[in-house]
Amino acid sequence: MPITNQQVAGHAFLRQMFDDSYFPDHVVDQGKAILLRLCERIEAERPSDLESMYALTQAATEEFNLLDREFVAAGSEIETVAREWICGEFRFVASAYGFTEADAEELTAGRDW
């Protein structure tokens, strides 16, 4: 399903991670795919309130929890700077879909990275 939100469609997800050689591109690509799937789910399910939005972001956060293993296996990890970049992408997505009041911590509350 193509993304219809033009702000999201034109966004370079995880650009900072792609620009940093510490993070293998093939693993960062998987993180980008998680974020794009999150956007597709938001567009398909159209959450009407923050709780519904948080449920979607929690599912994506769980995917990033699993992806951290891929980073480690590739000699990297989701460390402090990467965590901030990824959380920033979750905030961007929430805002782009009208959830500007979303709590930044709640968007990725289930993270273990």
Secondary structure by P-SEA (a helix, b strand, c coil): ccccccccccccccccccccccccaaaaaaaaaaaaaaaaaaaaaccccaaaaaaaaaaaaaaaaaaaaaaaaacccccaaaaaaaaaaaaaaaaaacccccccccccccccc
